[in-house]
Amino acid sequence: MFTAGCNMRCRFCHNPEFVLPERVAEWKDDAIPVGVFLRFLDSRKGFLDGVVVCGGEPTLHGDLPELLKEIKARGFLVKLDTNGSRPEMVRAVIESGLVDYFAMDVKHSSAKYERLCGPGASFEKTIESARIVIESGVDHEFRTTVAKGEHEFSDIEEIARALMGARRYFLQNYRPGGVLDRAFHGASFTAEELALFAARAREFVPTVKIRP
C-alpha cells in the first residue's frame, strides 16, 4: 500500500509520483479508498500473509495507527517502510504493537543529509527513530542507497556507527534513471567498491549485506 506525500525531496528518489504534490495531483482521483482496500484484504485472508505500507512517507499521516489497527485486526502482518523523520510516530506504533517489521532508510551522513534530501531533512531525527526501533526488539532492517559521486567511506562509517546493534543493514547500489531531480548525476558503484564499503560498515554492524 502506497501513501501519498513526503517531507523529503531526496534527489535520487525513484518514486516522485508519490512525493511531489503536482505528481500526486495527476493520479489522486484514481486513488483507492481505504475502505475498498480493507475489503480487498478481507477477500484475501488465507492467501496473503502481510501488508507492506510504504510511500511517500506513511508516518506523515496522523491516522496511520488506525489504518494499521484495521490491518492487524484482519490477521495480517505489517511491514512499515519509513524515512525515520518522525520518531514520535515510530514510537507510537511500536508501543501499540502495530508493526511486525520496520524497513528504514538512512540516506546519508549528518553533514550531507539536507544536501541530498532537502531542507529540514534530519540525520539526527532519523537516527533517533533507528535507535527506537533497535531497542524495541521489533524485527527490522536499515538501508542506505549509495551513489558514486555522492557517498564516501566516511559517510558509511558514520551511518554504520550510529546503527550499532541493528539486526540488518543493507547497502543498495544506486541505479540511474527516473529520479526526482533530473540534475542528479550520481552513478553506480562496482561490485568491488561496494565490497569495500560493506567491509567498513561491518566494523560496526557485522550483519551488513549488499543489494546490488
C-alpha positions in Angstrom: 0.0 0.0 0.0 1.5 3.3 -1.1 0.7 6.5 0.8 0.9 9.9 -0.9 3.2 12.8 0.2 6.7 13.0 1.6 8.5 15.6 3.8 11.8 14.9 2.0 12.9 15.7 -1.5 15.7 13.1 -2.0 17.4 13.9 -5.2 17.7 10.3 -6.3 14.2 9.2 -5.3 12.7 6.8 -7.7 9.1 7.4 -6.6 8.5 11.1 -7.4 4.8 10.3 -8.3 4.2 9.7 -4.6 6.3 12.7 -3.4 5.7 15.8 -5.4 2.3 17.4 -5.0 1.9 18.1 -8.7 2.6 14.5 -9.5 0.2 13.2 -6.8 -2.5 15.5 -8.3 -2.2 13.6 -11.6 -3.5 10.4 -10.0 -5.3 11.3 -6.8 -8.7 11.0 -8.4 -7.9 7.3 -9.1 -6.6 6.5 -5.6 -8.2 3.5 -4.0 -10.2 4.5 -0.8 -9.1 2.8 2.4 -12.5 1.1 2.8 -12.1 -0.6 -0.6 -8.5 -1.6 0.3 -9.7 -3.2 3.6 -12.5 -5.1 1.8 -9.8 -6.4 -0.6 -7.8 -7.7 2.4 -11.0 -9.4 3.7 -11.2 -11.3 0.4 -7.5 -12.4 0.7 -7.5 -13.9 4.1 -5.7 -17.2 4.0 -3.9 -16.2 0.8 -1.8 -13.3 1.9 0.4 -13.2 5.0 1.1 -9.5 5.3 0.9 -5.9 4.1 3.7 -3.5 3.3 2.8 0.1 4.0 5.2 2.5 2.2 5.1 5.8 0.2 5.8 8.6 0.0 6.2 8.7 3.8 3.5 6.9 5.8 4.3 8.4 9.2 3.2 11.8 8.0 -0.4 10.6 8.2 -2.0 11.1 11.6 -4.4 8.3 11.0 -1.6 5.7 10.3 -2.2 3.9 13.6 -5.9 3.5 12.9 -5.1 2.0 9.4 -2.5 -0.4 10.9 -5.0 -1.4 13.6 -7.5 -2.3 10.8 -4.9 -4.4 9.0 -3.8 -6.2 12.2 -7.4 -6.8 13.2 -7.7 -8.9 10.0 -4.8 -11.1 11.0 -2.2 -9.7 8.6 1.4 -9.0 9.5 2.5 -5.4 8.9 5.8 -4.1 7.5 6.3 -0.3 7.6 8.7 1.4 5.3 9.8 4.8 6.6 12.4 7.5 6.3 12.6 7.8 10.1 11.8 11.5 10.1 9.0 11.2 12.7 10.4 9.3 15.7 7.2 10.1 17.8 5.1 8.2 15.3 7.6 5.4 15.1 7.5 5.1 18.9 3.7 5.3 19.0 3.1 2.4 16.5 5.7 0.3 18.3 4.1 0.8 21.7 0.7 -0.1 20.3 2.1 -3.3 18.8 1.1 -2.3 15.3 4.2 -3.1 13.3 5.9 -6.5 12.9 8.8 -5.3 10.7 10.4 -2.0 10.0 12.4 -1.0 7.0 14.1 2.4 7.4 16.2 4.4 5.0 19.2 6.2 6.3 20.1 8.3 3.3 23.5 9.9 4.2 25.8 11.2 6.9 24.9 14.1 9.1 26.7 16.8 7.2 25.2 15.9 3.9 21.7 14.9 4.8 20.0 18.2 3.8 22.0 18.5 0.6 20.8 15.1 -0.6 17.3 15.0 1.0 16.1 18.6 1.0 15.6 21.4 3.6 14.6 20.2 7.0 15.8 16.6 6.4 17.5 15.5 9.6 20.1 12.8 10.2 19.5 13.2 14.0 15.8 12.5 13.8 16.4 9.5 11.5 18.9 8.1 13.9 16.6 8.8 16.9 13.9 6.7 15.1 16.5 4.0 14.3 17.5 3.7 18.0 13.9 3.4 19.0 13.4 0.5 16.6 16.7 -1.2 17.5 16.0 -1.0 21.2 12.3 -2.1 20.9 13.1 -5.6 19.8 10.8 -5.3 16.8 12.3 -7.0 13.7 13.9 -4.6 11.3 16.3 -3.6 8.6 18.1 -0.4 7.7 19.1 0.6 4.2 21.4 3.1 2.5 21.4 3.6 -1.2 24.9 4.6 -2.2 25.7 6.6 -5.3 29.2 7.2 -6.7 30.0 10.9 -6.6 27.7 11.3 -3.5 28.8 8.7 -0.9 32.3 8.2 0.6 33.8 5.8 3.1 33.5 8.4 5.9 29.7 8.7 5.3 29.2 4.9 5.5 31.3 4.8 8.7 29.2 7.5 10.4 25.9 5.8 9.4 27.0 2.3 10.5 28.4 3.6 13.8 25.0 5.2 14.5 23.3 1.9 13.7 25.3 -0.3 16.0 23.1 -3.2 17.3 21.0 -3.3 14.2 19.9 -6.8 13.1 20.2 -6.0 9.4 21.9 -3.2 7.4 21.8 -3.2 3.6 23.9 -1.1 1.2 22.0 -0.7 -2.0 23.6 0.3 -5.2 22.2 3.4 -6.9 20.6 2.8 -10.3 20.3 5.9 -12.6 17.1 6.8 -14.3 13.7 8.2 -13.4 14.8 10.2 -10.3 13.1 13.2 -8.7 16.0 15.6 -9.5 16.9 15.3 -13.2 20.1 17.2 -12.4 21.4 14.4 -10.1 24.3 12.8 -11.8 25.3 10.0 -9.4 26.4 6.7 -10.8 26.5 3.0 -9.7 29.5 1.6 -7.8 31.3 -1.5 -9.0 30.9 -4.8 -7.0 34.5 -4.3 -5.7 33.7 -0.8 -4.5 30.5 -1.9 -2.8 32.5 -4.7 -1.0 34.9 -2.1 0.4 32.0 -0.1 1.7 30.5 -3.2 3.3 33.8 -4.1 4.9 34.0 -0.7 6.5 30.4 -0.8 7.7 30.9 -4.3 9.2 33.3 -2.9 11.7 30.1 -1.5 13.4 27.2 -3.7 12.1 28.6 -7.2 11.4 25.4 -8.2 9.5 25.9 -5.8 6.6 24.9 -7.1 3.2 24.9 -5.7 -0.3 21.9 -5.4 -2.5 23.5 -4.8 -6.0 
